[in-house]
Each structure stands twice: as structure tokens, then as C-alpha cells.
Amino acid sequence: MKIGENLFSRKGIYLRFTTSESEEISGVIRFGSFAEPKYDIMGPFSYIPRMECRHAVYSMKHTVNGEIRVNEQIIRFKNDMGYMEGDSGTSFPDRYIWTQHFIPEGSVMLAAATVPLAGIRFTGTVGFLFYRNREYRFATYLGASVVKMGERELMIRQGRYRLHVRFHKNMGSLLNAPESGQMTRRVREDIACHAEYTLMYGNRVLLHTVTNSAAAEYDTKEEKNENNSYHSRKDKRKIFKRRYRRIQQAAEPLL
């Protein structure tokens, strides 16, 4: 993609522009080989036409080298880590939360959103743990369910696995986002926030890390019918079963 003199590609980024605050920004950043997902992060949902938002992950981890100059300040990258993803469509989900963070020898990404499908609305999730060149995937189409979802917390369950993310304060700055094809919506984004990630299998902790450099974005409008924290454990199981049946029925022609 090229915007004026600025170029964005899988090989890197070339920048040369002046901001509205008269800051001069220039530089070249080069990317190493991408660690690509085994298949589309959306799974069978990638084949459903006219979805309002499609998520894509292009690289779970790659090296970053180069430098960017902001006026007289130079920001250098030497064998640093990069991650690349994207969204396409007309609108962000009404209610969603997303986070990504690098861990030693890998990275983790997790997202959940309330989306319309076949005349219904359901809360689905996608995510992965990329560790030592192996991909461990979590997704609604693999049986994962959203247990908790709020501005400071996201928890999903898949079989005996639980992936839990906590944010220690409300995150970030306001960012323009799409709404019916127009950039008229405002969401929250933070590229360096304080977060805690925990992955458990039964009662065993497989991963636990606390960081001040997590990336996160959210817009979690209160919807009691979708927020499981309002329901008992028995009610949650019924909700998950109903959602799973609806999702399977909607996706059945594609599987």
C-alpha cells in the first residue's frame, strides 16, 4: 500500500511526511520472515459473505530492523520483534476487546466480539499462543467460549484450557474506527499498557506473565444478554450450548 511517498509492505515500511503539528517523520524499517498462521484466523467464518468485519493475522512474529526520525529524535530498531494483522469490512463489532503481546520465544493474541450472523448476534473469540515456532489456536469454531469480557478483563475457555487477560487500568487513547463504512466511531486503543496473561490447563498454570508493553483495543458496551458475568454457572452452560448450536447451523453449509 502506498500513501503519498509512504510505502507499507510485507518487506517493511518507508516513511516521509509532515504531521498537522509540523512534525517531520521519516525512516526505513525492514521486516524479517513472517511466522504465518497455519490457516485463516477466522476459520470457516472467512467464507461467510457480507460479514461486517473480517480479522486477519499476517505474522505472529518477525524481526524488525531500521530507524525512524521524528524531528531530531531517532528511534532505532535492531533485531526487535514485530507482529502484523488487519481488519476489513464496513464496521467494527458493537462490542469487542483485542490484545496482543510478545512473550519469550513467541507471542500471544486474543480477541472477542459480539457480531451479527444469520439474523442473530453472538459473542465469539479467536486467538493463538505462538511459542517456539508452534501455534496453539483458540477459536469459537474449535469449541472456545467467552467466559468474561469487559474493559479490564477477557477470559476464554476451550476444553480444559483457560486463557485469562487482565488489564490493570482503563486503557489508552481514543481512536477513529469504522461505522457503516465511515470513520465516525471512537474506540480505545493502547500500544503499551499494563496487563497480566495467564494460560491454565485444569489447575495447572502453563503461562503467566505480567507486562507494561501489551497492546490492547476495546469497545465493550454493556449488553446483559451477552455478558456471562451476569449469569449462574448453570445458565452459562445453557447459553454456551445455544450459541454453539446457532453457530454450527450458520456455518454448516461451509464445513
C-alpha positions as CSV (number, residue, x, y, z in Angstrom):
1,M,0.0,0.0,0.0
2,K,1.3,3.4,-0.9
3,I,0.1,6.7,0.6
4,G,1.9,9.7,-0.9
5,E,5.6,8.9,-0.5
6,N,4.9,6.4,2.2
7,L,5.1,2.7,1.4
8,F,3.8,-0.3,3.5
9,S,4.6,-3.9,2.5
10,R,5.5,-7.3,3.9
11,K,9.1,-6.4,3.5
12,G,9.0,-3.2,5.5
13,I,7.9,0.4,5.8
14,Y,9.2,3.6,4.1
15,L,8.1,6.9,5.8
16,R,8.4,10.5,4.7
17,F,5.7,13.0,5.8
18,T,4.9,16.1,7.9
19,T,2.1,15.9,10.5
20,S,-0.5,18.6,11.1
21,E,1.6,19.6,14.2
22,S,4.5,20.2,11.8
23,E,6.5,17.2,13.0
24,E,8.7,15.8,10.3
25,I,8.8,12.0,10.3
26,S,11.0,9.8,8.0
27,G,12.7,6.4,8.1
28,V,13.0,2.9,6.8
29,I,12.1,-0.3,8.7
30,R,12.8,-3.8,7.3
31,F,10.9,-6.9,8.4
32,G,12.2,-10.4,8.6
33,S,10.4,-13.6,7.5
34,F,6.8,-13.8,8.7
35,A,5.6,-16.5,11.1
36,E,2.3,-17.0,9.4
37,P,-0.7,-18.8,10.9
38,K,-1.4,-22.3,9.6
39,Y,-4.7,-21.2,8.2
40,D,-7.1,-18.1,8.2
41,I,-7.7,-17.0,11.8
42,M,-11.4,-16.7,11.0
43,G,-11.7,-20.4,10.1
44,P,-15.0,-21.3,8.4
45,F,-16.3,-17.8,9.1
46,S,-13.9,-16.4,6.5
47,Y,-16.2,-17.9,3.8
48,I,-19.4,-16.2,5.1
49,P,-20.3,-13.3,2.7
50,R,-21.0,-9.8,3.9
51,M,-19.7,-10.0,7.4
52,E,-19.3,-6.5,8.8
53,C,-15.7,-7.1,9.9
54,R,-13.1,-9.7,8.9
55,H,-10.0,-10.1,11.0
56,A,-6.7,-11.4,9.6
57,V,-3.3,-12.2,11.1
58,Y,-0.4,-12.0,8.7
59,S,2.6,-12.6,11.0
60,M,2.6,-13.8,14.6
61,K,6.2,-12.8,14.9
62,H,9.0,-11.4,12.8
63,T,12.2,-9.3,13.2
64,V,12.2,-5.6,12.8
65,N,15.4,-3.5,11.9
66,G,15.9,0.1,10.9
67,E,15.2,3.5,12.3
68,I,12.6,6.3,12.3
69,R,13.4,10.0,12.7
70,V,10.8,12.3,14.4
71,N,12.2,15.8,14.0
72,E,15.7,15.4,15.6
73,Q,14.9,12.3,17.6
74,I,15.9,8.9,16.2
75,I,14.2,5.7,17.2
76,R,16.3,2.6,16.3
77,F,15.2,-1.0,15.9
78,K,17.8,-3.8,16.0
79,N,16.5,-7.4,15.8
80,D,13.3,-6.3,17.6
81,M,10.0,-8.1,17.3
82,G,7.1,-7.3,15.0
83,Y,3.5,-8.5,14.6
84,M,1.1,-7.8,11.7
85,E,-2.6,-8.2,11.4
86,G,-5.5,-6.3,9.7
87,D,-9.2,-5.8,9.5
88,S,-11.5,-5.3,6.6
89,G,-15.2,-4.6,6.2
90,T,-17.6,-1.8,7.0
91,S,-17.9,-1.7,10.8
92,F,-16.1,-2.8,13.9
93,P,-18.2,-5.1,16.1
94,D,-20.6,-3.3,18.5
95,R,-18.8,-4.8,21.5
96,Y,-15.2,-6.2,21.3
97,I,-11.9,-6.4,23.0
98,W,-8.5,-7.3,21.5
99,T,-5.0,-7.7,22.9
100,Q,-1.5,-8.8,21.7
101,H,1.8,-9.3,23.5
102,F,5.2,-10.8,22.8
103,I,6.5,-13.5,25.2
104,P,9.9,-15.1,25.2
105,E,10.2,-17.2,22.0
106,G,6.7,-16.2,20.8
107,S,3.6,-14.1,21.1
108,V,0.0,-14.2,22.2
109,M,-3.1,-12.7,20.6
110,L,-6.7,-12.9,21.9
111,A,-9.9,-11.2,20.7
112,A,-13.6,-11.5,21.4
113,A,-16.5,-9.7,19.8
114,T,-20.3,-9.6,19.6
115,V,-21.2,-10.0,15.9
116,P,-24.3,-10.4,13.8
117,L,-24.7,-13.7,11.9
118,A,-27.7,-15.2,10.1
119,G,-30.2,-12.9,11.9
120,I,-28.7,-13.5,15.4
121,R,-26.0,-11.9,17.5
122,F,-23.4,-14.0,19.3
123,T,-20.1,-13.4,21.2
124,G,-17.2,-15.3,19.5
125,T,-13.5,-15.4,20.0
126,V,-10.3,-16.0,18.1
127,G,-6.7,-16.1,19.3
128,F,-3.5,-18.0,19.5
129,L,-0.4,-18.7,21.5
130,F,2.7,-18.9,19.2
131,Y,5.6,-20.5,21.1
132,R,8.9,-22.0,19.8
133,N,7.5,-22.0,16.3
134,R,4.4,-23.9,17.3
135,E,0.9,-22.5,17.0
136,Y,-1.8,-23.2,19.7
137,R,-5.1,-21.8,18.5
138,F,-8.3,-20.8,20.4
139,A,-11.5,-20.1,18.5
140,T,-15.3,-20.4,18.6
141,Y,-15.2,-22.8,15.7
142,L,-12.9,-25.0,17.8
143,G,-15.3,-25.0,20.7
144,A,-14.0,-22.0,22.7
145,S,-16.4,-19.8,24.6
146,V,-16.2,-16.3,26.2
147,V,-16.5,-16.6,29.9
148,K,-15.7,-12.9,30.8
149,M,-15.5,-9.8,28.7
150,G,-15.1,-6.2,29.9
151,E,-12.9,-3.2,29.7
152,R,-10.3,-4.6,32.0
153,E,-10.7,-8.4,31.6
154,L,-11.1,-11.1,29.0
155,M,-11.3,-14.9,29.7
156,I,-12.0,-17.7,27.2
157,R,-12.4,-21.4,27.8
158,Q,-11.6,-24.2,25.3
159,G,-11.9,-27.7,26.7
160,R,-9.8,-27.7,29.8
161,Y,-7.8,-24.7,28.7
162,R,-8.5,-21.2,30.1
163,L,-6.8,-18.1,28.7
164,H,-7.2,-15.1,31.0
165,V,-6.1,-11.5,30.4
166,R,-6.4,-8.7,32.9
167,F,-5.7,-5.0,32.4
168,H,-4.8,-3.0,35.5
169,K,-6.5,0.2,34.4
170,N,-8.7,1.6,31.7
171,M,-6.7,1.7,28.5
172,G,-5.4,4.1,26.0
173,S,-6.5,7.0,23.8
174,L,-9.5,7.5,21.6
175,L,-9.1,6.2,18.0
176,N,-11.2,6.7,14.9
177,A,-12.9,3.5,13.8
178,P,-15.3,2.4,11.0
179,E,-19.1,2.5,11.4
180,S,-21.2,1.6,8.3
181,G,-18.3,2.5,6.1
182,Q,-17.5,5.8,7.7
183,M,-14.7,6.6,10.2
184,T,-17.2,8.1,12.6
185,R,-16.8,5.8,15.6
186,R,-14.4,6.2,18.6
187,V,-12.8,3.3,20.4
188,R,-10.0,2.9,22.9
189,E,-6.5,1.8,22.0
190,D,-3.2,1.4,23.9
191,I,0.0,0.1,22.4
192,A,1.8,-0.2,25.7
193,C,-0.5,-1.0,28.7
194,H,-0.1,-2.9,31.9
195,A,-1.5,-6.4,31.5
196,E,-1.4,-9.9,33.0
197,Y,-1.7,-13.0,30.9
198,T,-2.5,-16.5,32.4
199,L,-3.0,-19.8,30.5
200,M,-4.2,-22.7,32.5
201,Y,-4.9,-26.4,31.8
202,G,-7.2,-27.6,34.5
203,N,-5.5,-26.4,37.7
204,R,-2.0,-26.3,36.1
205,V,-0.5,-22.9,35.1
206,L,1.2,-23.2,31.7
207,L,1.9,-19.5,31.2
208,H,1.9,-16.5,33.4
209,T,3.4,-13.1,32.5
210,V,2.9,-9.5,33.6
211,T,4.0,-6.7,31.3
212,N,3.9,-2.9,30.8
213,S,4.1,-3.3,27.0
214,A,0.9,-5.1,25.9
215,A,-1.2,-3.8,23.1
216,A,-5.0,-3.6,23.5
217,E,-8.1,-2.1,22.0
218,Y,-11.7,-2.3,23.1
219,D,-15.3,-1.0,22.9
220,T,-17.4,-3.0,25.5
221,K,-20.9,-1.6,25.5
222,E,-22.9,-3.2,28.3
223,E,-25.2,-5.9,27.0
224,K,-26.5,-8.1,29.8
225,N,-27.8,-10.7,27.4
226,E,-24.3,-11.3,26.2
227,N,-22.1,-10.7,29.3
228,N,-21.8,-14.0,31.0
229,S,-20.7,-12.5,34.3
230,Y,-24.4,-11.8,35.0
231,H,-25.4,-15.5,34.8
232,S,-25.0,-18.5,37.1
233,R,-22.7,-21.4,36.1
234,K,-25.7,-23.5,35.0
235,D,-27.2,-20.6,33.0
236,K,-23.8,-20.1,31.3
237,R,-23.6,-23.7,30.2
238,K,-27.1,-23.3,28.6
239,I,-26.1,-20.1,26.9
240,F,-22.9,-21.7,25.5
241,K,-24.8,-24.7,24.2
242,R,-27.4,-22.4,22.5
243,R,-24.7,-20.3,20.9
244,Y,-22.7,-23.3,19.8
245,R,-25.8,-24.8,18.0
246,R,-26.6,-21.5,16.3
247,I,-23.0,-21.1,15.1
248,Q,-22.9,-24.6,13.9
249,Q,-26.2,-24.2,12.0
250,A,-25.0,-21.0,10.4
251,A,-21.6,-22.5,9.4
252,E,-22.8,-26.0,8.4
253,P,-23.1,-25.2,4.7
254,L,-19.5,-24.1,4.7
255,L,-17.9,-27.0,6.6
